[in-house]
Amino acid sequence: MTPANIGGLLREWRLSRRLSQLDLALQTDISSRHLSYLENGKSRPSREMIVRLTETLAVPLRERNKLFIAGGYAPVYPETPIDTPKLAQMRFAIEAMLAQQEPYPAFLLNRHWDILMANQAALKLNRYMMDGRDSKHRNMLHLIFDPDDLRPAIDNWEDVAGNLLRHLHNEVAAVPSDLKARQLLDAVLAYPGVPRHWRQRDLGAAPAPILTTAFRKGEVRISFFSTITTFGTPRDVTLDELHVESCFPTDDTTAAFCSSLT
């Protein structure tokens, strides 16, 4: 890779964060002239400079590795499968969190909303809402947007789907090199019944303080709110991209229903 390649990537990340060269230079404690030289390829950034810039720009670890490679350096951050012995203690912590959440649903998701693990409460609730069937998808967005999956059981589908789509639009804008996120966005927008205006990123929408997800089957209506748990200061790509979503009942009716499923 030539210096111009990494310069273009750095510029792309700066623009995605809506920073001017002067803004980024001040935050990184370098001159705007030096930053300009880095972006136009007149100067090649050192490994330490890439670290400083990516820290300031809050670049995900996977994308930082790409920048190191573009700059002619070896990638810094390993990517270790979660089921390997090296991450055994992290997996133990995840499994403990999922089990602790019973009888309420909990999931382990990656950056693209793929469902990597789920507790028994999540599986039982899903099967109840789908007349005993399992979802055909292992991705939360497909599961929610597909009319042949869980979507008909979500009583406030437009609120839930619209909120998730705003997050996905933001992810695509924040990580411009993430082709899988772009493909996921195109795929969920292609489902029938998705409002046309959802194809555009909504920069003016003010999110609600908290979003609840309501399910209905016959006379049964239950609802949940969620919390997200991530690993603090991860140094591995896998851990950087994982989060546990835990669902909590919004009322006594929902709590009693979840207990009855056990």
N, C-alpha and C positions, 0 to 999 in steps of 0.2 A: 504494500500500500504506500502511496505517496502522501506527503504532508497535506496536499490539497484535499485528499479524501477525508482525513480526520477533521480538517478545517471546515468542510461542508457539513459534516455531522454535528460538530460543535455549534455551528451557526443554526442548524435546524433545531437543536435542543434549546438554544437561547430563545429563538422565536416562539417555540412551543410554550415556553414559560412567560412569554410576553415581556421580555426584558430587552432594553437597549444595550448596545455595547458598553456605554458608560455605566449603566446600572450594574451589569454583571462584573465589570472591571472593579467597581467600587466594592461590591460585595465579596469579591475574591482577593482584593488588595493587590491588584496589578494595574498597569497603565492601560487605558483604552487603546492606545497605539499598539501595544504588545498584543492585546486581544485581537485587534484588527489583523495583525500580521499572522496570528495563528489561524484565523478563520479564512484568510485568502491564500494561505499556503506559503507565505514568505518565510514563516518560522515553523519549526516542528516542535510540538509540545513535549516536554519531558514527562516521564511517568508520574512524577510528583505533581506536575501541573494538571495532568488529566485527573488525578485524584482530587485536587482542589476544585477544579471546575465542575466535576460530576457531583461532588458533595454539595456545592452551592446550588446546582441545578436540580438536586434530588433525583438523579437518574437511577432507575432500578438497576440492581446488580447485573442482571443479564445484559442489559444495554451497555453498562460500563465495560463489560468484557469485550463487547464489539468495538468500543472506542479504543481500548488498549490494542486490540488486534489491528485496527485501522491505523493506529499510530506506530505500528511496527514492534509492539511489545507482546509478551505472552499474557494471556488472560490471568487475572488475579484471583477471581472468586470461583471456587469449585461448585459443581452441580451434582449433588449426591442424592440418589433415589431414597425416598423416605423409608423404604423397607430394608435398607442395608444396615448391618450392625453398627456402622459409624453413627447413625442417627437413631439408635435404639432408644436412648433416653428421651429424645424429642417425640418419637412415636408413642412411647409410654405416656408422656404428658398429654398428647393429643387424645389417646384412647381414654385416659382418665377423665378429661374434660367432656368427651362425648358420653361416657357412662354416667358421669355426675349429673348430666342434664336430664336424664330420665326422670319422670315419664314424658318430658317435653322434647321436641325434635332438636337435633343438632347435626351439623354437617361440617366436613372438612372440604374446603374449596381451594382451587388454585386461582391464578390471576385471570383465567378465562372462564371462570365459573364452572369448571369441570368438577363433578362431585367425586372426590377420591375416597371418602369414608362417610358413613352415616350411622347414627345410633338406631336402636330397635324402635324407638318411638317414632322416628322419622319414617322408617319403612312401614310401620303399622298404620300411621296416619295416611300415607300415600296409598296404600292398598285399600283402606277403607273408602277413601274418596274416589277410587277408580274401580270399585266393585270387585276387589280382590286381585286386580291386575297390578303388575309392576310397571313402572314407567319404561318406555322404550328408549329413553334418552338417559345419558349419564352427564348431562350438562344442565345446569339450573335454568339458563335462559331458554334453551330449547324446550325444556319441560314446561315452562310457564307460557311460552308463546305458541306452542303447537296445539291446535284445536283438538287433536286426537290424543292428547296427553292430559296433564293436570289442569290445563287452562279452564275448561268448563266449570271446574269446582271452585275456582277463585272468584268470590263474590264481588270483590272490588278490583277486577282484573285491570281495568284501564289505569287506575292509580298505581298499582304494583308494577305493571309492565312499563308504564311511562317513566316511573322512577328508575327502574333498572336500565332502561334505554338511555336515560340521561347520563347515568354512570358510565355506560359503555361508550357513548359519544365522547365523554370527557377522557376516558382511557385512550381512545383512538387519537384524540388531539394531543394528549400528554405524552404518548409514546408513539411518535409518528413512524417508527421503524417496525412496529409490531404488526406484521401482516396477518397473523392469526386473529387478532382482535378486529381488524378490518373485515376479514372474511366472516367472522361471527356476526358482526353488525349487519352485513349484507344478508346473511342467512336468516336472521330473526326478522328483518324488515320484509322479507319475501313471504312470510306467513300470511294467510288470508285474514282480513279484518284488521290489519295494522293501519292506523290512521296515516294518511299520506304526509301530514305535516311532521310526523315523527322522523321523517328522513333527514330533517335539518336539525342541527344541534341548536338547542334552545339556551342561549346565553343569558336570557333575562328572567328565567323561571326561578322563583324563590322556593327552595325545598321546604316542605313542612317540617316542624321540629322533630317529629317522629312519625314513621310510616307503619301502619299496621297491615297485616295480611289476613283477610277474612276468607274462610272456606264455608261453603254451603252444600249440604246433601240432604234433600228432602226437608224435613223440619229442623235439622241440625245446622246451626250456624256457630262457628267458633272463630276466634281471631287471636293473632299473636303479634308481638313486636320482637325485634331482634337486636342482639348485641354482637359485635365483631371482636375477636381476639386474634392478635398477631404476635409473632416473636419479636422481642426487643433487640435492636441492633444486630440483625442477622449478618453473618459473614459467608453464607452459602446461598446460592441462587435458589435452590429448592425452598429453603426456609423463608427467604425473602418474599416468595410468591404465594405462600400458604396463609390461609386464615380460617378460623373456626367461627361459624355462624350459629349462635344459640338462640332458640326461639322460646319466648316466655308468654304465658297466657295473659290476656288483657282483662279477663274477668273470671269469676268463680265458675261460671258455666263451662268455659274452655278448660279450666284446670280439672274439673270433675270429669269431663269427657276424656281427657288424656289419661287420667287415672283408670278410667273404665276400660281403656284399650289394653291395659297391662293384665 
